[in-house]
Amino acid sequence: MEIKNFAVDLKADGDARTVEGLGSVFHNTDQGGDVVLPGAFAKSLAKRSPAMLWQHKSEAVIGVWDEVRETPEGLFVKGRILNTALGNDAYELARHGALKGMSIGYATKDSETDRKSGVRRLKELELFEVSLVTFPMNDQALISRVKTKPADERALEEYLRDAGYSRTEAKAIVAKGHKGIQREADAEARFTDLLNRFNA
């Protein structure tokens, strides 16, 4: 089994303990001189979902990937970190930014190497697992954000700002609730969408 690391864009929800991000980035040459091409995972994903592991250890299952699919950017994964000793450790490290990457474990089924540049283009891969790791091989697959439930008013205000509200609107919502802002007709829809994302 081969291993390829990616610095992942990862989000983690504090209540549901869900994580999501890119487990692989397309069209980017990693430190091993490989480029993963779109469609590389298609056949493998049609057969099974990969395991969620800690540092590629087969005995260290930390959760379940509920959604794995290719996007134009790369391999999108979304899953749940389980409430186990190892899962809790992995989640806390990711949430606090100490854990910054994901990595895939795979077998190469089809590839071609550019003789001039030496770059290997990975056209078809058998995907076995996607791990949370400490050191990613691909600089574009870093964990960029870990989302948790706001613990106080200041954290809630920052959450509202991230969701698209202005600073004034966020402060008004925290101080007076949704009626504290006077917005155009879509204000209610935006607030409902925010609540849905918050409770998802």
SULTADA-V243703 format. One line per field, one symbol per residue. ss: DSSP state (a for helix, b for strand, c for the rest). burial: I if it has 9 or more other ideal C-beta (glycine too) atoms within 8 Angstrom, else O. A space follows every 10 residues. Layout:
ss = ???
burial = ???
This chain:
ss = cbbbbbcccc bbcccccbbb bbbbbbcccc cccbbbcccc caaaaaaccc bbbbccbbbb bbbbbbbbbb cccbbbbbbb bcccaaaaaa aaaaaccccc bbbbbbbbbb bbbccccccb bbbbbbbbbb bbbccccbcc cbcccccccc ccaaaaaaaa aaccccaaaa aaaaaacaaa ccccccaaaa aaaaaaaaac
burial = OOIIIIIIII IIIIOOIIII IIIIIIOIOI OOOIIIIOOI IOOIIOOOOI IIIIIIOOOI IIIOIOIIOI OOOIIIIIII IIOOOIIIOI IOIIIOOOII IIIIIIOIOO IOOIOOOOII IIIIIIIIII IIIOOIIIOO IIIOOIOIOO OOOOIIIIII IOOOIOOOII IIIIOOOOOO IOOOOOIOOI IOOIOOOOOO
